[in-house]
């Protein structure tokens, strides 16, 4: 197994406690958005998610070119949100609450274009840094991952535009939040069997986190028929498993990199929500029709 070395290893309490609390807060923020009933509420929630990533990501992972990475990440987030809302089909996208599947499809295509352009800018940014350009490969990977995460988070706005978008968004966010919070709490107490030596994450936390996501999806989905209930369980299991995997990866990065504890806590809490957003959209299409 891979041995991770950290100069001052954090206790399990400091590694999991703040991350679990922050993940719960992110869940509440995103769960409040569908209750607003307008795209403006969803935009504010997703924008807060993206802002947290832009500010915390470069500090948490300690890669070079922080200012440029933050600017590219912020620009990609703003552009992604704009192109999605522009396809909402209303004259004022900030107050639109209609749902148009064709607009959602065009929004996904626009997000792909934003992602491609942002990745090119990240590449140019790292290659035009002042010499000596150290750690170009690591920094380019960090830039690209940040861009991917903030653009992926905009998929929640596309999901919100579907016919049953607010209800589907509520169910997906509940499942993801339950998985992340449960995984951290279980690993705080029993991080066994260890997945990676030196990282306080265990297989039990992954299994129970995925199970909690399935229960949360069933509770929020309120499906009536057997087929609908089965679809909801599958959605919760897929999103929960993915969120737990991303959370484990974030814990690995937080343990390996000597970054700020506050920034690493933000990344551990927010990254699973961001990267799970596209899968949440596609699973909602499959389950919700």
C-alpha positions as CSV (number, residue, x, y, z in Angstrom):
1,X,0.0,0.0,0.0
2,X,1.0,3.6,-0.5
3,X,2.5,5.3,2.5
4,X,1.5,8.9,2.9
5,X,3.9,11.1,5.0
6,X,2.8,14.4,6.6
7,X,5.1,16.5,8.7
8,X,2.4,17.1,11.4
9,X,-0.3,14.5,11.0
10,X,-3.7,15.7,12.1
11,X,-5.8,13.7,14.6
12,X,-8.9,12.0,13.2
13,X,-11.0,14.5,15.0
14,X,-9.5,17.5,13.2
15,X,-9.5,15.7,9.9
16,X,-13.1,14.5,9.9
17,X,-14.9,16.8,12.4
18,X,-14.7,20.1,10.6
19,X,-15.3,18.5,7.2
20,X,-18.5,16.7,8.4
21,X,-19.9,19.9,9.9
22,X,-19.0,21.9,6.7
23,X,-20.5,19.2,4.5
24,X,-23.7,19.4,6.5
25,X,-23.8,23.1,6.0
26,X,-23.3,22.8,2.3
27,X,-26.2,20.3,2.2
28,X,-28.5,22.7,4.0
29,X,-27.5,25.5,1.6
30,X,-28.2,23.4,-1.5
31,X,-31.4,21.9,0.0
32,X,-32.7,25.4,0.6
33,X,-32.3,26.4,-3.1
34,X,-35.2,24.2,-4.4
35,X,-37.5,25.6,-1.7
36,X,-37.0,29.1,-3.1
37,X,-38.7,28.0,-6.3
38,X,-36.7,30.3,-8.5
39,X,-33.5,30.0,-10.5
40,X,-32.0,32.9,-8.4
41,X,-32.0,30.8,-5.3
42,X,-30.3,27.9,-7.0
43,X,-27.8,30.3,-8.6
44,X,-26.8,31.8,-5.2
45,X,-26.3,28.3,-3.7
46,X,-24.3,27.0,-6.6
47,X,-22.3,30.2,-6.7
48,X,-21.4,29.9,-3.1
49,X,-20.2,26.3,-3.7
50,X,-18.1,27.5,-6.6
51,X,-16.6,30.4,-4.7
52,X,-15.6,28.1,-1.9
53,X,-13.7,25.9,-4.3
54,X,-12.0,28.8,-6.1
55,X,-10.7,30.3,-2.9
56,X,-9.8,27.1,-1.1
57,X,-8.5,24.8,-3.8
58,X,-5.1,26.3,-4.6
59,X,-4.4,27.0,-0.9
60,X,-5.4,23.5,0.2
61,X,-3.2,21.7,-2.4
62,X,-0.4,24.2,-2.4
63,X,0.4,24.4,-6.1
64,X,2.0,27.3,-7.9
65,X,0.2,30.1,-9.8
66,X,-2.4,30.7,-7.2
67,X,-3.6,34.0,-8.5
68,X,-3.9,32.8,-12.1
69,X,-5.7,29.6,-11.0
70,X,-8.2,31.5,-8.9
71,X,-8.9,33.9,-11.7
72,X,-9.4,31.1,-14.3
73,X,-11.6,29.2,-11.8
74,X,-13.7,32.2,-11.1
75,X,-14.0,33.0,-14.7
76,X,-15.0,29.4,-15.6
77,X,-17.6,29.4,-12.8
78,X,-19.1,32.7,-13.9
79,X,-19.2,31.7,-17.6
80,X,-20.7,28.3,-16.8
81,X,-23.5,29.8,-14.7
82,X,-24.1,32.4,-17.3
83,X,-24.4,30.1,-20.3
84,X,-26.8,27.8,-18.3
85,X,-29.1,30.6,-17.3
86,X,-28.9,32.1,-20.7
87,X,-30.6,29.0,-22.0
88,X,-33.4,29.1,-19.4
89,X,-35.8,30.5,-21.9
90,X,-36.8,33.6,-19.9
91,X,-36.0,37.2,-20.5
92,X,-34.6,37.6,-17.0
93,X,-32.8,34.4,-16.1
94,X,-32.3,35.5,-12.5
95,X,-36.0,35.2,-11.7
96,X,-36.9,32.4,-14.1
97,X,-38.7,29.4,-12.6
98,X,-39.8,27.6,-15.8
99,X,-38.5,24.2,-16.8
100,X,-37.5,23.4,-20.4
101,X,-35.8,20.1,-21.2
102,X,-34.5,21.4,-24.5
103,X,-32.9,24.4,-22.7
104,X,-31.3,21.9,-20.3
105,X,-29.8,20.0,-23.2
106,X,-28.4,23.1,-24.7
107,X,-27.0,24.1,-21.3
108,X,-25.0,20.9,-21.1
109,X,-23.5,21.6,-24.5
110,X,-22.6,25.1,-23.5
111,X,-20.9,23.8,-20.3
112,X,-18.7,21.5,-22.4
113,X,-17.6,24.5,-24.4
114,X,-16.8,26.5,-21.3
115,X,-14.8,23.6,-19.9
116,X,-12.8,23.2,-23.0
117,X,-11.9,26.9,-23.2
118,X,-11.0,27.0,-19.5
119,X,-8.7,24.0,-19.8
120,X,-6.9,25.7,-22.7
121,X,-6.5,28.9,-20.5
122,X,-5.2,26.8,-17.6
123,X,-2.6,25.2,-19.9
124,X,-1.5,28.6,-21.3
125,X,-1.4,30.1,-17.8
126,X,1.0,27.4,-16.4
127,X,3.3,27.6,-19.5
128,X,3.6,31.4,-19.4
129,X,4.5,31.7,-15.7
130,X,7.7,33.5,-14.8
131,X,10.8,31.3,-14.9
132,X,11.9,29.1,-13.2
133,X,8.6,27.3,-13.8
134,X,8.7,24.7,-11.1
135,X,6.1,22.0,-10.7
136,X,4.3,22.8,-14.0
137,X,2.7,19.4,-14.3
138,X,1.3,19.4,-10.7
139,X,0.1,22.9,-11.1
140,X,-1.5,22.2,-14.4
141,X,-3.3,19.3,-12.9
142,X,-4.5,21.5,-10.1
143,X,-5.8,24.2,-12.5
144,X,-7.6,21.6,-14.6
145,X,-9.2,19.9,-11.6
146,X,-10.4,23.2,-10.3
147,X,-11.9,24.2,-13.6
148,X,-13.6,20.8,-13.9
149,X,-15.1,21.0,-10.4
150,X,-16.6,24.5,-10.8
151,X,-18.0,23.8,-14.2
152,X,-19.4,20.5,-13.0
153,X,-21.2,22.3,-10.2
154,X,-23.2,24.4,-12.7
155,X,-24.9,21.1,-13.7
156,X,-27.1,21.7,-10.7
157,X,-28.6,24.7,-12.5
158,X,-29.3,22.5,-15.5
159,X,-31.0,19.9,-13.3
160,X,-33.1,22.7,-11.7
161,X,-34.5,23.5,-15.1
162,X,-36.1,20.1,-15.6
163,X,-39.8,19.6,-15.2
164,X,-39.4,18.2,-11.7
165,X,-36.0,19.9,-11.3
166,X,-36.5,21.3,-7.7
167,X,-37.6,17.9,-6.4
168,X,-34.9,16.0,-8.2
169,X,-32.3,18.5,-7.0
170,X,-33.5,18.1,-3.4
171,X,-33.3,14.3,-3.6
172,X,-29.8,14.3,-5.1
173,X,-28.3,16.8,-2.7
174,X,-29.8,14.9,0.2
175,X,-28.2,11.7,-1.0
176,X,-24.8,13.3,-1.6
177,X,-24.8,15.1,1.8
178,X,-25.8,12.0,3.7
179,X,-23.0,10.0,2.1
180,X,-20.3,12.6,2.8
181,X,-21.4,13.4,6.4
182,X,-21.9,9.7,7.3
183,X,-18.6,8.7,5.8
184,X,-16.7,11.3,7.8
185,X,-18.5,10.4,11.0
186,X,-17.9,6.7,10.7
187,X,-14.3,7.2,9.8
188,X,-13.9,9.5,12.8
189,X,-14.7,6.6,15.0
190,X,-13.8,3.4,13.1
191,X,-11.6,4.1,10.0
192,X,-11.2,0.4,9.2
193,X,-10.4,-1.5,7.2
194,X,-8.0,1.1,5.9
195,X,-8.2,1.9,2.2
196,X,-4.8,3.6,2.1
197,X,-2.2,3.4,4.8
198,X,-1.7,6.8,6.4
199,X,-5.2,8.2,5.4
200,X,-7.9,7.9,8.1
201,X,-10.5,6.5,5.7
202,X,-11.9,3.0,5.9
203,X,-14.1,0.7,3.9
204,X,-16.8,0.7,6.5
205,X,-17.3,4.4,6.1
206,X,-17.7,4.0,2.4
207,X,-20.3,1.2,2.8
208,X,-22.3,3.0,5.5
209,X,-22.1,6.3,3.6
210,X,-23.5,4.7,0.5
211,X,-26.3,3.1,2.5
212,X,-27.1,6.5,4.1
213,X,-27.4,8.1,0.7
214,X,-29.9,5.4,-0.4
215,X,-32.0,6.0,2.7
216,X,-31.9,9.8,2.2
217,X,-32.9,9.5,-1.4
218,X,-35.8,7.3,-0.5
219,X,-36.9,9.7,2.2
220,X,-36.7,12.8,0.1
221,X,-37.9,11.1,-3.1
222,X,-41.2,9.8,-1.6
223,X,-41.6,7.3,-4.5
224,X,-44.9,5.4,-4.5
225,X,-44.6,2.5,-6.9
226,X,-42.1,-0.4,-6.7
227,X,-40.4,0.7,-9.9
228,X,-40.0,4.3,-8.7
229,X,-38.7,3.1,-5.3
230,X,-36.1,0.9,-7.0
231,X,-35.0,3.8,-9.2
232,X,-34.7,6.0,-6.2
233,X,-32.6,3.4,-4.4
234,X,-30.3,3.1,-7.4
235,X,-29.9,6.9,-7.7
236,X,-29.0,7.1,-4.0
237,X,-26.6,4.2,-4.3
238,X,-24.8,5.6,-7.3
239,X,-24.6,9.2,-6.0
240,X,-23.6,8.0,-2.5
241,X,-20.9,5.7,-3.8
242,X,-19.5,8.4,-6.0
243,X,-19.6,11.1,-3.3
244,X,-17.8,8.7,-0.8
245,X,-15.1,8.0,-3.4
246,X,-14.5,11.7,-4.1
247,X,-14.5,12.4,-0.3
248,X,-11.9,9.7,0.2
249,X,-9.8,11.2,-2.6
250,X,-10.1,14.6,-1.0
251,X,-8.9,13.2,2.3
252,X,-5.9,11.6,0.6
253,X,-5.0,15.0,-0.9
254,X,-5.5,16.8,2.4
255,X,-3.3,14.3,4.2
256,X,-0.5,14.4,1.6
257,X,-0.4,18.1,0.9
258,X,0.8,20.5,3.7
259,X,-1.9,23.1,3.0
260,X,-4.2,25.2,5.2
261,X,-6.5,23.3,7.5
262,X,-9.4,25.6,6.8
263,X,-8.9,25.4,3.0
264,X,-8.5,21.6,3.1
265,X,-11.7,21.3,5.2
266,X,-13.6,23.3,2.6
267,X,-12.3,21.1,-0.2
268,X,-13.2,17.9,1.6
269,X,-16.7,19.2,2.2
270,X,-17.4,20.9,-1.2
271,X,-15.6,18.8,-3.8
272,X,-17.9,15.7,-3.6
273,X,-21.0,17.9,-4.2
274,X,-19.4,19.6,-7.2
275,X,-18.0,16.5,-9.0
276,X,-21.2,14.5,-8.3
277,X,-23.4,17.1,-10.0
278,X,-23.2,15.8,-13.6
279,X,-23.9,12.2,-12.4
280,X,-26.9,13.6,-10.4
281,X,-28.3,15.1,-13.6
282,X,-28.0,12.0,-15.7
283,X,-29.3,9.7,-12.9
284,X,-32.3,12.1,-12.5
285,X,-33.0,11.8,-16.2
286,X,-33.0,8.0,-15.9
287,X,-35.1,7.9,-12.7
288,X,-37.4,10.8,-13.3
289,X,-37.9,10.3,-17.0
